[in-house]
Amino acid sequence: MQIAIDGPAGAGKSSVAKSVAKVLDILYLDTGAMYRVVGYKAMQMGIDTLNEEKVSELAENINLDVIYKDGKQHMILDGKDITHLIREPEVSINASNASKHKRVRQKMVKMQREIAAKTDVVVDGRDIGTYVLPDADFKYYITASEDERAKRRYRQLLDKGIETDLEQLKEEIIARDYQDMNREFAPLKVADDAVLIDTTKLSMGKVIDLVISEIQDKGR
């Protein structure tokens, strides 16, 4: 079984995907984290993520492993667990920059499809239902207002002890939305057969219940 969950930054898709995977007792794959690793690696190497040739070469040769430990996904780069390091605000826009490049996406998508072909999985990202897993059994597009998404990301960062500016976060979210929706290759958009859920005024618990109920109603 393949469950695809797409949506813009801060909409809550990762929280929903993780919870759905836990309830159904299947694997969860955060594809956005994979692009964050590419962005992080580029930053560490001093590579401009807008330089398509250099970032593509980096991605094609990256030493990245996705492992599951204690019920959580861990990103292992060059043998080191960097899961906590890729959530810094500056990594976000670099991840978006890197994800625009066709060769970068092809490499990451190849890895994602290999994982999804082996087991039941919940996958979240920005082009899962439209490009990565176009034949997924269930597809959802989760969104929310820009203000609400900025507030959620702000709270997440504060909980992790990361000080940031709310207005700056909102500006970064708007910039990333535009970039993700307007990239030439596999842009962020709602799949024709996806269920659209606006979470602006909904609790995560309610959204999770909606998704789980539909899957279970269809006998999965």
C-alpha positions, 0 to 999 in steps of 0.5 A, a space after each residue: 500500500 502506498 499513501 501519498 501526502 503532498 502540501 506546502 511547507 508548514 501545513 502539517 503534512 509530516 505530522 499527519 504522515 507520521 501519525 498515519 504510518 504509526 496507526 497503520 503500522 507501516 513505514 513513513 518516508 519524509 522525502 523533504 528531509 532527503 532534499 534538506 540533506 542535499 541542501 545541508 551538504 551543499 552548504 557545508 561544501 560552500 556550493 551555491 545551491 542555485 548552481 545546477 551542475 555542481 549541486 546535481 553532481 553532489 546529489 548523484 554522488 551523495 552518501 545518504 542512508 535513510 534508516 528507521 530507529 525507535 520509530 523515527 526516520 534518521 538521515 545519515 550523511 557520510 556515516 553521521 546522523 544529521 537529522 537534527 541539523 537539517 531543520 535549521 531555517 537556513 537549510 530550508 531555502 537551500 533544500 528548495 533551491 536544490 530540489 528545482 534541479 532535474 538531476 537532483 530530483 531524479 536521484 532522490 526520486 529513484 531512492 524514494 521509489 526503491 523504498 516504496 516498492 519494498 514495503 507499505 509506506 506513507 510518503 510525504 513531500 511536494 510531488 509524491 502524488 503527481 510524480 514520485 508515486 502517481 499510482 499511489 492507493 491514496 493521495 492527500 494534499 494538505 495545506 493551510 494559510 501562510 499565517 498559520 503555517 508560519 506560526 506552526 513553524 515558529 512554535 516548532 523551532 522554539 520547542 527545539 530551542 531555536 530562536 527565530 523571527 515570525 515575520 521572517 519565517 512567513 517571508 521564507 514560507 511565501 518564497 518557498 511556496 512560489 519557488 516550489 509551485 513554479 519550478 520547471 520540473 515536477 512542481 508542487 500542485 494538487 494531484 487530480 485524484 487527491 483529497 484536498 484538506 485545509 488544516 488552517 482551522 483544524 487540529 492535527 488530530 482531526 486531520 489524522 482522523 479524517 485520513 485514517 477513516 477514509 483508508 479504513 472505510 475502503 478496507 485497508 
